[in-house]
Amino acid sequence: MPTYTAFTKLDDKTRAEALGEKMEDLTPEPSGVGVFEIEDGSGTWEVGGYFTEEPDAVGLALLAAAFDAAEFVVSEVPDTDWVDKVRRELTPVPAGRFFVYGSHDADKVPEGSEPLLIEAAMAFGTGHHGTTLGCLKALDRLASDGFQGRSVADIGCGTAVLAMGAARIWPHTVIAGDIDEVAVEVAQANVRANILEDKVICVVATGFDHPELAARGPYDLVFANILKQPLIDLAPDMARHLQPEGFAILSGILTRQSDEVVAVYARNGINLVREEVIGDWVTLTLQKVN
């Protein structure tokens, strides 16, 4: 059975959120609605809905007009076995000593590598994206330089691939948090699949705001692979939760956004050590001053 998407854009967060709420009252009702800021510095917000039946074109047009939004673009999504498609198209990813793979490629894990199993159904954070790959490479480089992570946190963990990478190479427990309950469920499933239940703790948290995260700090290494604005908002908390000389590995940053993020962290006493560019994305390794 085909599904449908309907997307529009507008230039105000409040109106975008209100439009998203009103979309839920449509008939046929959308199966999901999302409101997202487009990370290009334009201040544009995207509102979209997913439908199991063809959406009401008149209802969408009235909503767009009421909220001064662009005309909705409606598309039919072909009926696809997405898990099978992802299995076919996602190949294993080497990242330094790490090897990210799906169970269908278990026979390809190189001897001597640090394997990280991420199932195809959980594709976000598989290592194919430049941000995840950049973070794994930054982790590998820190370890190769002799750094030993004793207190490590993964903020906005997604699949928990970064937390698991740290747990693979160091003996200490790693804590992984994400604001999204579904992401934490995915992270927990991945932790079990990699037999790391005694090494990685997963919690639902906004930034560092969780008793477990507070109790285990300060940290000598924090991953935050999220987006530019959340990273900027996180900077003061990052400074409070990092040990002196502790490292932060940040990504989810477009190359044109790098200077702004670096400047904000420098003002909070966390300075750039190295950056790695992969495609349009940059990964920053920073260190807190004494």
N, C-alpha and C positions, 0 to 999 in steps of 0.2 A: 504494500500500500504506500503510495507516495505521501510525502509530507511537504509542507509549504513554509517558507519564511517570508516575513514582511519587515523591512527595515526603513528607518527614516533618520534624519539628522536635524539637530537644532543647536543653538548657540548659548543655551542657558541650562545649568544643572537643575535648578528647581523645576523649570518647565519640563525638562526631560524626565525627571523622576515622577512628576505628576502624570505625564503622558503614559509612562510605563504602567502606572497603577490603573489608569482608565482602560488601557488595552485589555486588562484582565476581565473587564465587563463585557467584552465583545461576544457576539454569537455568530459563528461558532467560537467557543472559548479557546484561547491559545494554550498549548501544553506547557509553555514556558515563556517568560518575558525577561529581557536583560536590558540594563542601562549602563553604558560604558563611555568613559571619556576617551576620545581619540588622542593618542599620545604623540601629537605632532606640533604641540605648542599653539594650536589655533583656537583652543577653547571650545571646540566642537564636541557635541555629545551624540552618541548613536543609540537609538532605541530600536529593539528588535523583538519579534515574537515568532514562535514556532507553532505550527498548526497541523493537526492530523486531518483536517478538512480544509478545502479552499476557503480562505478568509473572505469576509464581506468587504468588497471593494468600496462600497458606499460608506460603510462604517469607518473604514480606515481613512477615507478622504475627509470625512467630517472631523475625525480626531486630528488629522494633520492641520486642517484649517483652524480648529479651535485653539491649538497650541502654537500656531505660527511656525510649524515645522515643514520641512521639505515633503514633497509627495512620497508616499510609501512606495518602495520597490518590492514587488511580490515575485517570488521565484518558487518553482516547483523543484523539490529535491528528489532525485531518482531513488527508488527503493534499492538500497545497497546493503550487502553484508559488510558493515564497516570493519568488524574485527578481522574477517578474512582479508579484506582489502589492505588493512594495516599490516597484517602478517606478511603479505606478499611484497609490500613496498618498503617496510622498515627493515633495513639491514643492520647488522651489529655495528656498534660504534666503539672504536678504540680511542681512549683519552689518556695518554700517558700509560701508567700501569693498569688503568681501569678498562674494563671491557663490558659495555652495556649491551644486553641482548634479550631477546624473547625466548620463551621455552622452545619454540620451533627451531631455534638456532643453537640449542644447547651443545650440539656436537661440534660447534665452531669455536668454542672458548679456548683461547691459546693457553698452553701450559705456562705457568708462572705468572699469569695475569691475575688481577683482582676482579672477579666476575660480579656483575650487578644485574640481577634478573628483574626486568620490568616487562610485565605482560602487555601484549598488543592492545588489549581492551583498555589499557591505562596509558594512552600514548603521550599525554602531556608530561614532559620531563623524562623522555627516553634517552636524551643525549644527542638527538639529531638537531635540535635547535641550538643556534650559536651561543645562547646564554648558558644553557646547561653544560654544553661541551666546554665553554670557556671556564666555568666554575670548576669542573673536574680537572681541567688542565692546570688551573691555578692551585688547586689542592695538591695535585701531584708534584708541582714545582716546589711548593712549600715543604712537603715531606722530603723531597730530594735534597733540599737545602739544609736538612737536619732538624726542621721544626717538628716538635712532638705535641700533638693536641691532647691536652688533659681535661679540658672543659670546653666542649664544643656545642653550639646551638645552630639549628637550621630554621630561620625565620621565613615563613611563607614557603613551607617545605614542598608542597605539591606531592609528587610521588615519593618523596623522601630519598631520592637517589643520592643527593649530596650528603645527607646524614649517614646513609648506609656506606658511602665511600669512605667517610672518616672512620666509621666503626670497623670497616674492613682492615684498616692499616694501623689503628691504635687501640690499646686495650681498654680504654675508658668509655663509659656510657655517654651516648650522644642524645640530646633532646631535640625533637623536631616539632614545630608548631605551625598551624595554618588556621586562618580565619574561617575557612570553608570546612564544614563537617564532613562533606563527601570526600574532599581531598584527604582529610585525616583518615577516613576509612580506607581509601586507596593506599595511603602510606602504610597503614597497619597491615594491610594484605601483602604489600611488597616486603615489609619487614619479615613477616612470617615466611614468605616464599624464599627469602634469602637466609633463613634460619638465624636471624639476628634479634629475636625477641628479647634476649637478655642484654642487648647492647644498644638498642634504640628505643626511646620512649616517645610516643606521639601524643600530642595534646591539641585541643581546639583553643586557639589563642589569637588575640590581636596584638601583633608585635611581641613585646616581652611581657604582656599583661596576663600572667598565669602564675599561680603559686609555685608550680614546679620549676618554671623558668627563673623566677625570682630566687628560689632556694638554691639552685645549682650555679648561679653566677657568683662572682664575675667570670667572664669567659676569656679564654686565650684565643679562641677562633669563633667567629660568627659568620655564617652564610646568610645572605639575603638576596635571593634571585626573584625580584618582584618587578616593580616598574619605577620610573623616575620619581614621580611625586611621592608615592609611599616611602621610597628610600630617603628622600629629602626630609619628609616628616619624621622619619625614624632616627635621624642623625643624633639628636640630643639623648634619646634613650640608648642608642648604640654607645655613645660616649660613657654613659653611666654604667653600662653592663659589660664593657670591655675592660680587661685588666690592662695596666700599663704595659706597653709593648705588645699588647694583643693585636691580632689581625682580624680584619673584616674582608670578606670576599663578596663583592656586590655585582649583580648583573640585572638584566632586564632593562638595560640602558642603550638607547640608540647612540651611535657615534657622535651625533651633533649635540647630545645631551650631556656628554661626559664631563665637560669643563664645569658645568653648573653643579653637578653632583660632587665633583672633586672639591670645588670651592666651599660648598656647604659643610662637607666633612672636615675640611681643613680648619674652618672656623670653630669646629667642635673638638679640635685637637687630634684628629685622625687624618694622617697624611698619606698621599699616594706613594706606593712603592713600585707598582708595575701595572700596566694595562695590556690587555690582549684583545685585538679586534678580530672578529670572525663575521664576515659579511657586513651587515649593517649594525651589528651589535658589539658592545664592548663589555669586557669584564674587568673590574678594578680590584686590585689587591691593595689594601690600605693598612696602616699600622698606627696604633695610638701612641702618642708621645708619653714620656714619663710623667 
